[in-house]
Amino acid sequence: MIIKVNSEMTILYWNIGKEIKENILNYEKAEYGGAVIENLSKRLTINYGRGYSKRNLFKMLKFYEYFSDFEILPTLSAKLSWSHFVEIIQIEDEIKRKFYITMCINENWSVRTLRERISSALFERTVISKMPEKTIINDLQLLDKENKMTTDLFFRDPYILDFLDLKDTYSEKDLENAIISELERFLLEMGNDFAFLGRQKRITIDGEDYYMDLLFYHRKMKRLVVIELKLDKFKPEYKGQVELYLKWLDKYEKAEGEESPIAIILCASKNDMMAELLELGNSGIHVAQYLTEYVPKEQLEQKLFDSIERAKIQLEQRANL
């Protein structure tokens, strides 16, 4: 019942936005019709009560402009509330909107979670944001239509772990303990399909014991995921260590129907060129920085934007070789 009411309300607001755009503004830009919309707001408020402020009418107008194809509206409005759309229409870039809509539906985010994901620049932190637009759309469609997630949608950099409340000096064991202590929030940062399996998993090779820091399972990707924690900058030898874990898991732990295990090496810092030269992606290994302190949104977004632009330039250069 609640879903039906929500859907009907969303469609009503879409129709109001359509009416404003087509018959009141005559397809002119919204800023040219401020006075007209203000008068409309007063009339609607008198006749129908609260909810039709000038600000809300502008939201309805933008909603119609961004989602002008009515055919997709019933499906979206059945899965997302008007409050979800209010957050989404603040995003000007169409690809980013598609990303957040797909992820929101796929992981069943609340409005609060959606707001937090946007605020933490989740799209810019995923590997997919550095890919060509066609690749992004294909991966989103794969998730939307076939419920299959690619590693590019899953892997992020950096990971925001400011909720761990770590002091200035801490060890790898402190970092691991903090993650276990705040496991629920850590899983939210990693994604809803992430399931915790264990810590310090021991494997024995030629009589010598090795220990994986954290072991998880991703349900949609159907893969085991190793997370290795490092307090320093990424070093080439970390690749060999984690490759050993992945080969062991692939041989002894991978269940029938599962994909090969993957790994994330979380480091205090990293060198993108080194990671590229080591061809870590071919090994199923992703290296990412983790942040244990709050970073202002504007500063984080600018840093990520620069990183995305560099990555796209490199992709173009490779394509032209």
HELIX and SHEET records of a PDB file:
HELIX    1   1 ILE A    2  GLU A   19  1                                  18    
HELIX    2   2 ILE A   20  ILE A   24  3                                   5    
HELIX    3   3 ALA A   30  GLY A   33  5                                   4    
HELIX    4   4 GLY A   34  TYR A   48  1                                  15    
HELIX    5   5 LYS A   54  TYR A   66  1                                  13    
HELIX    6   6 PHE A   70  ILE A   72  5                                   3    
HELIX    7   7 LEU A   73  LYS A   79  1                                   7    
HELIX    8   8 TRP A   82  ILE A   88  1                                   7    
HELIX    9   9 GLU A   94  GLU A  107  1                                  14    
HELIX   10  10 VAL A  111  SER A  119  1                                   9    
HELIX   11  11 LEU A  122  ARG A  125  1                                   4    
HELIX   12  12 VAL A  127  LYS A  130  5                                   4    
HELIX   13  13 GLU A  133  GLU A  146  1                                  14    
HELIX   14  14 THR A  151  PHE A  154  1                                   4    
HELIX   15  15 ASP A  162  LEU A  164  5                                   3    
HELIX   16  16 GLU A  172  SER A  181  1                                  10    
HELIX   17  17 LEU A  183  MET A  190  1                                   8    
HELIX   18  18 GLU A  237  TYR A  252  1                                  16    
HELIX   19  19 ASP A  272  LEU A  277  1                                   6    
HELIX   20  20 LEU A  280  SER A  283  5                                   4    
HELIX   21  21 LYS A  297  ALA A  319  1                                  23    
SHEET    1   A 6 TYR A 159  ILE A 160  0                                        
SHEET    2   A 6 ILE A 285  LEU A 291  1                                        
SHEET    3   A 6 ILE A 262  CYS A 267  1                                        
SHEET    4   A 6 ARG A 223  LEU A 229  1                                        
SHEET    5   A 6 GLU A 208  HIS A 218 -1                                        
SHEET    6   A 6 PHE A 194  ILE A 205 -1                                        
END                                                                             
